[in-house]
Amino acid sequence: MSVRCRVPEQLYRRVREDLARSHEFAAERVGFLSARLGNRVGDESLVLFSGYHAVPDDQYIDDPRSGARINATAIREAMQRVLDTGDGLFHVHHHAHAGRPGFGWMDRRETPRIVSSLQVAGPDQAHGMVLLSNDFCIAHIWLPRAQKPVVAQRVTVVGYPLQFFDAEGE
Amino acid sequence: MTNDRFSRQSFLGEGAQEIIENSIIGICGHGGGGSHIVQQLAHVGFQHYRIYDGDIAEDSNLNRLVGATVDDCRRETRKTTIAERTIKDLQPDAKVKVFPCRWQDQPEPLRGCDLIFGCVDGFAERRELEACARRYLLPLVDIGMDVHCVENEPPRMAGQVILSVPGEPCMFCLGFLNEQVLAREGERYGDAGSRPQVVWPNGVLASTAVGIAVDLLTDWTRELRSVVYLEYDGNRNTIKPHVRLQYLPTSPCPHYPANQVGDPAFRTSMAAG
């Protein structure tokens, strides 16, 4: 089973612009990408990103131990969005360096909890987490009803030119 | 591929050959245009192909079907088999998946491609292919040509190359597709007769399309930053940006909204308890 992600360039730019905004106290911003599945049947699934939802300033919690921490309202609104739209949601944030980024220990501990909540609201959708660096993008995907994530084999930014971000070893 | 086979195209940039070799290319239609494209892609070094065509080689194809032989017609060889042979002769290790059917009959592998070449007949099929490409966020390079015969005038040979990228103007936005041409085509359905086709305009259009695709993948020109709509005039031997590009709508494409992606789904609301 391989999973590939695609994001339109305009949307990709919008995400980057939003995440680059400073916050009163949070060291970084987070957001959510809406996604739909393609090729649901078969061994080449596609995750197709279709929208972006910034987390409002007042839904951040001041926590010096984390880069960004969001409150229950932000999670609840994300779950409601899944219920309302039937879309999957991907938590997205940015690490300010060049090259392939890696999820930190806090990302690995906390984000799956958010994904679990999203899976409750939309068990038949793919959810997950996306991480940007200054020039790269990776994604971990929980396919419908999956307990564990798979790494996106390729993330494609669809625009002029096409940008490809391949998983390590690809 | 680590020999100097591609040294003459190293100007495409560091990493370009790796991008080319890792990209999955879909080709819908292995006729006059598609066969040129397949041959060129193999020369450039592409390694992953998914090729659709339900037809077999016939004598009437030999005036333009690159790679087809008299023997192929005698043996009723599938066009997809000819495509695979053309590629393998140049790239023996290439992964070639062939589908001797309409792409609509087995669309899943096509959706998994990184880029599609549309070498299909008619407006309706172009509409279907672009709708698929938009829904699965795939760039589509469309080529086509036709010869129009009007009484007492020399035949007019015309064609187009269009690069359709999700989020950007589509073939409807460009005015290439519209309800009138689709309706006219529908009225002629079953009465098409044999459509004039020759090898040289297909070569021009296919070469241009491959150039656009390589640029889209490698960004070697650093100039391809917007929609491509080129018109070919086979009588004057010119290819140039279509005049309609000057009048592109500034609003987002209304024909394929951003949220209309992925497998179509239908949900019912849960009954209140």
Interface residues (C-beta under 8 A of the other chain):
Chain A: R4 R6 V7 P8 E9 Q10 L11 S34 A35 R36 L37 G38 N39 R40 V41 G42 E44 L46 L48 S50 G51 G86 T156 V158 G159 Y160 P161 L162 F164 D166 E170
Chain B: I19 N22 S23 E108 P109 R111 G112 D114 L115 R135 Y136 L137 L138 P139 V165 P166 G167 D215 L216 L217 T218 D219 L224 R225 S226 A258 N259 V261 G262 D263 A265 R267
